[in-house]
Amino acid sequence: MTQVVRGAREMVAGMTPELKPGQYVFCAAGDRDWAALEPLAMFREAEGVSLILERDAAQAAGLPIEGPMALIILNVYSALDGVGLTAAVATALAQAGIACNMVAALNHDHVFVPAERADEAVRILLDLQAAA
């Protein structure tokens, strides 16, 4: 059984950030069959369905490409009711002027940062982890 971590310090200490290959984009599905685009994630908003897609898939579908993002997975089994991981990560990146979009899934938290600052973001998160 996987150990779920709830405390902020324990979550940060165990997060082990991992940069995934490739680039991702956030975009609107419009009236397309969004499932056929095989999104990494989707969310229904009042304005329509928002998708997170691999950049190449979005380009192939003719969707507008803005601000390609890199994906960093925080490899800690953080509890959905855990408090502090998102705040610690977002604050550390904000102090360096790096925008981030956090997506929490069942098993891990995922951080999307501007692709051109991905390596810097990973270094910041590794330093944050070490300091915890």
C-alpha positions in Angstrom: 0.0 0.0 0.0 1.2 3.5 -0.9 1.9 5.8 2.1 0.0 9.0 1.7 1.7 12.1 3.1 -0.4 14.9 4.7 1.9 17.3 6.5 3.3 20.2 4.5 6.9 19.7 5.6 6.7 15.9 4.8 5.1 16.6 1.5 7.8 19.1 0.5 10.6 16.9 1.8 9.3 13.9 -0.2 8.2 15.6 -3.4 11.2 14.6 -5.6 10.4 16.8 -8.7 10.8 15.1 -12.0 10.8 17.0 -15.4 8.9 15.1 -18.0 9.9 15.3 -21.6 7.9 17.3 -24.1 5.9 20.5 -24.0 2.2 21.0 -23.1 -0.4 23.7 -23.8 -3.6 24.7 -22.2 -6.4 25.3 -24.7 -10.2 25.3 -25.3 -11.7 22.3 -26.9 -14.4 24.2 -28.6 -16.9 21.9 -30.2 -14.3 19.3 -31.1 -14.4 15.7 -29.9 -12.0 16.5 -27.2 -11.6 12.8 -26.1 -10.1 12.0 -29.5 -7.3 14.6 -28.8 -6.2 12.3 -25.9 -5.7 15.2 -23.4 -3.4 14.8 -20.4 -6.2 16.5 -18.5 -9.5 18.2 -19.0 -11.7 20.5 -16.9 -15.3 21.6 -17.6 -15.6 25.3 -17.0 -18.7 27.6 -17.5 -17.1 28.8 -20.8 -16.5 25.2 -22.1 -14.0 22.4 -21.8 -10.4 23.3 -21.1 -7.7 20.8 -22.1 -4.1 20.2 -21.3 -2.5 18.7 -24.5 0.9 17.7 -25.7 2.0 20.6 -27.9 2.3 18.5 -31.0 -1.2 17.1 -30.6 -2.6 20.6 -30.2 -0.8 21.8 -33.3 -2.0 18.8 -35.3 -5.6 19.6 -34.3 -5.1 23.2 -35.4 -5.5 24.7 -31.9 -3.8 27.9 -31.1 -0.4 27.5 -29.3 0.5 30.0 -26.7 3.1 29.7 -24.0 4.3 26.1 -24.2 4.7 24.7 -20.7 6.9 22.0 -19.2 5.5 19.4 -16.8 7.2 18.7 -13.5 5.7 15.8 -11.5 6.1 16.0 -7.7 6.7 12.3 -6.9 5.1 12.3 -3.4 1.8 10.6 -2.7 0.3 13.8 -1.2 -3.1 13.6 0.4 -5.9 15.4 -1.3 -6.7 17.0 2.0 -3.0 17.8 2.7 -2.2 21.5 3.3 0.8 23.4 2.2 2.5 21.7 -0.7 0.9 23.9 -3.4 1.6 27.0 -1.4 5.2 26.1 -0.8 5.8 25.2 -4.5 4.0 28.2 -5.9 5.7 30.6 -3.4 9.2 29.3 -4.2 8.6 29.6 -8.0 7.0 33.0 -7.6 10.0 34.4 -5.7 12.0 33.6 -8.9 9.4 35.1 -11.1 8.3 31.8 -12.6 4.6 31.3 -13.3 3.2 27.9 -12.4 -0.1 26.1 -12.9 -0.7 23.4 -10.4 -2.8 20.3 -11.1 -3.6 17.9 -8.3 -4.5 14.4 -9.3 -5.3 11.4 -7.1 -1.7 10.3 -6.6 0.6 13.2 -7.4 0.7 17.0 -7.9 1.8 18.3 -11.3 3.4 21.7 -11.9 3.3 23.3 -15.3 5.9 26.1 -15.8 7.0 28.0 -18.9 9.0 25.6 -21.0 12.0 28.0 -21.3 12.3 28.1 -17.4 11.8 24.4 -16.7 15.4 23.5 -15.7 15.5 26.5 -13.4 12.2 25.6 -11.9 13.4 22.0 -11.2 16.5 23.4 -9.5 14.4 25.7 -7.3 12.1 22.8 -6.3 15.1 20.5 -5.5 16.5 23.2 -3.3 13.1 23.6 -1.6 13.0 19.8 -1.1 16.5 19.7 0.4 15.7 22.6 2.8 12.6 20.8 4.2 
